[in-house]
Amino acid sequence: MKEFKIGGKITLEDGNIYRIVDIIREDNEKYYFCCTVEKNIKPKVLIKKEIDGKVFIKEIIDPKILQKIASQILK
């Protein structure tokens, strides 16, 4: 499994590139707080899953999870 590190880049299928700003552990999961690398900076929280050797990235939109992650980032 390829490990993502702070400062690394993630390119999604739609061609958008995100830089990893922070990695947060919550409920035995790793969440990646990322921002776009181009102007009009847009933050996103992503999660990585590996299935059969393939890496899948999903955006987190659940408000409860986002609230937990936001409180971790602000600490």
C-alpha positions as CSV (number, residue, x, y, z in Angstrom):
1,M,0.0,0.0,0.0
2,K,1.4,3.4,-1.0
3,E,1.5,5.7,2.0
4,F,0.4,9.3,1.6
5,K,2.4,12.0,3.4
6,I,1.8,15.6,4.4
7,G,2.9,17.8,1.5
8,G,2.2,15.1,-1.0
9,K,-0.2,15.4,-3.9
10,I,-3.4,13.5,-4.8
11,T,-4.8,13.6,-8.3
12,L,-8.5,12.6,-8.6
13,E,-10.1,11.1,-11.6
14,D,-11.6,14.4,-12.6
15,G,-8.1,15.9,-12.9
16,N,-8.2,18.0,-9.8
17,I,-5.0,18.0,-7.8
18,Y,-4.9,18.3,-4.0
19,R,-2.0,18.8,-1.6
20,I,-2.2,17.0,1.7
21,V,-2.2,19.6,4.5
22,D,-2.8,17.3,7.5
23,I,-3.5,13.6,8.3
24,I,-6.0,13.1,11.0
25,R,-6.8,9.8,12.8
26,E,-10.3,9.4,14.0
27,D,-12.2,6.2,14.8
28,N,-9.4,3.9,13.5
29,E,-9.5,5.7,10.1
30,K,-7.0,8.0,8.4
31,Y,-8.5,11.2,7.0
32,Y,-6.6,13.5,4.6
33,F,-7.2,17.2,4.9
34,C,-6.4,18.6,1.5
35,C,-6.5,21.8,-0.5
36,T,-6.4,22.5,-4.2
37,V,-3.0,23.5,-5.5
38,E,-4.4,26.3,-7.8
39,K,-6.0,29.6,-7.0
40,N,-9.5,29.6,-5.5
41,I,-8.2,27.3,-2.8
42,K,-10.9,24.7,-1.9
43,P,-10.4,22.4,1.1
44,K,-11.6,18.8,1.1
45,V,-11.4,15.9,3.5
46,L,-10.6,12.6,1.7
47,I,-10.3,9.0,2.8
48,K,-8.2,6.3,1.1
49,K,-9.3,2.7,0.7
50,E,-7.3,-0.1,-0.9
51,I,-9.2,-3.0,-2.4
52,D,-7.5,-5.8,-4.3
53,G,-4.3,-3.7,-4.6
54,K,-6.2,-0.7,-6.1
55,V,-6.3,2.6,-4.3
56,F,-9.6,4.4,-4.1
57,I,-10.1,8.0,-2.8
58,K,-13.5,9.2,-1.5
59,E,-14.5,12.7,-0.4
60,I,-16.0,12.9,3.1
61,I,-19.3,14.9,3.2
62,D,-20.8,13.6,6.5
63,P,-21.2,16.6,8.8
64,K,-20.5,14.6,11.9
65,I,-17.2,13.3,10.7
66,L,-16.2,16.7,9.3
67,Q,-17.0,18.3,12.7
68,K,-14.7,15.8,14.5
69,I,-12.0,16.4,12.0
70,A,-12.3,20.1,12.3
71,S,-12.0,20.0,16.0
72,Q,-8.8,17.9,15.7
73,I,-7.3,20.4,13.2
74,L,-8.0,23.3,15.4
75,K,-6.3,21.8,18.4
